[in-house]
Each structure stands twice: as C-alpha cells, then as structure tokens.
Amino acid sequence: MERQLCSRNLLWQYSFDRSPIVRKIAVCALEKPINEYEREVFWERLAQESEGGVRGWYAYALLQDARKNEGSKWIPLSTDINWTVRWCVSEYLAMFPDFFPQFEPTHDPDSIISKASPLIQWLSGQTE
C-alpha cells in the first residue's frame, strides 16, 4: 500500500477472500477507515466476520481515530470471545477515562462475562 503496489480497492476485494489469512492481511494493510463510509463498512464487517484473527484486525483498525460517541458499539464487544477484540475495547475506553468506566480484558474464557458484566450494566443504564 505504501508503494502503491496494491490499491485500496484491491485490498477491499481481498478482504472478502475465502482464506482467513488473505482477509487478515488485507484488513491489516487497509490500516484504518479513511472516511465515514469506510468506518461504517468496518463496523459491519467486524459484526459479520467469524474468524477471530480477522475480527481482531477490524477492531484494531476501528480503534484508530475512535470517537467518543461509539461507546454503544464498543462496549457490547467486551463479551467477544476474541481476546484482541476485548483488548481493543479496553483501549477504546481508556481513551475516554472521564466518560466511560474502565475494563480489563481477561484471558480466562470462563471469566469473560463476569468481567464484562459491570460494563454492560453501565451501558444499559445510559440508554434507559
């Protein structure tokens, strides 16, 4: 991408490849959304993607230039099975410490829900 050997359009095409390795490389090379339309597409693709490594790259890309008004999108990801996605949630919340409660992701699959529960409860209290 830096040397323009591969266009952004081609990277987007690769992000739909059957191979999770190709998708992962494509999303990593995209780096981050370049406009509002791409940002929405990244959110949609994160929601649709089933492969954990690719999901992690979508979340990391969205973390770049994250906005404070995206909390309702980030906080539900605190229960994601993928550790990288949960780490991105904690980093997002840390970007806005005066606005959001903080969150520490766990590597223990049995503790994911209990760690995320206070955050999910906080969010539900905000939307009432």
N, C-alpha and C positions, 0 to 999 in steps of 0.2 A: 504494500500500500504506500509506504514512504517513497519508493522509487517509481510509483505508478505502474508497477508491473501487473497489478491486478486492480481492476476498477471496483469501486464501492458496489456498483450494480452486480458485478460478478460475485463479489463476496456475499451479497444478499442471496443470490441464486444458490451458492454453496451452502448457505445456512439452512436450506431445505433438503440437503442431500440425505440419502438413506443412512449413510455412515455417521455415527455419532462423533467419530474422530474428525471427519471433514467438517461437520457442523461446529464442533468446538473450535477448530482452527479459524473458521470463517467468522464466528462471533468474536473471538479474541482479536482478530485482525480489524474488525469493524471498530473496536475500541470503545466507542460510546455513541449514543444518538447525536446526530448533527443538527437536528431541528425537532420541533414539536411532533410532527408527523412520525418521524422515526422513533421518538420517545414512546409514543403510543404503541407502535408496532413492537418495540422491545418488550413493553409490558404484556402485550398479547402473546408474543412468542414465549415469554417466561411462563405464562399461565398454561400454554399448550404443550410445552416441551416436557418429555417424560424422562430423558436421560439426565442424570444428576450433574455430570460434568458440564454439560451444555447449559443447564439451568444456572449453575454457578457463574458461568461467564456472562449470561444475560443479566443476572443480579449485579455482578460487579460493574458491568457497563452502565447500568442504571444508577449505580452509586455515584458515578462521576456526574457532577453537576446536579446532584439530587436537590429537590425542592422541599421546603418545609411542609407544603400543602399535600405531600404524597404519603403522609403517615398512614392514612387508611388503606393504602396499597401495600406499604411495607410491613406494618405490624402483623397482619394475618400470616405473613411468611415466616413468622417466628416459630411456627409449628412445622415448617418444612422438614422433610426427612434429610435433606441435603445440608451438611454442616456449613458449606461455603455460603449457601443462601442465608442461613441463620446468622453467620458471621457478618454478612452484608447488612442484615437488619440491625445488628448491634452497632455497626459502624455508622449506619444512617442515623440512628437515634443519638449516637454520641456527637453527631454534627450539630444537633439542636438540643443541648442538655437542659436548657431553660424551658423548653417546650414539651419534651417527651420524657417519660420515665426511662431509665436505662435498662439494659438487657444484657445478660451474659449467656452466650450460647453454650450448650453442653455437648460433649462428645458421646454421652451416655444416651442411647436411644430410648431407654425407659424413663428418662427424666425430661425429655423434650417438652411434653405437655405441661408438666408441673412448673418448669422454668418459664414457659411462655404464658401460663395462665394469668398472672397478675397484669401482664401487658395487654392481653386480650380483654380482660375485665376493664382495664383503664380505657381502652378504645371504645368498648360498648357504653361506658359511662359518658363518653364525649359525644356519642351520636344520639343519645336519648333526648 
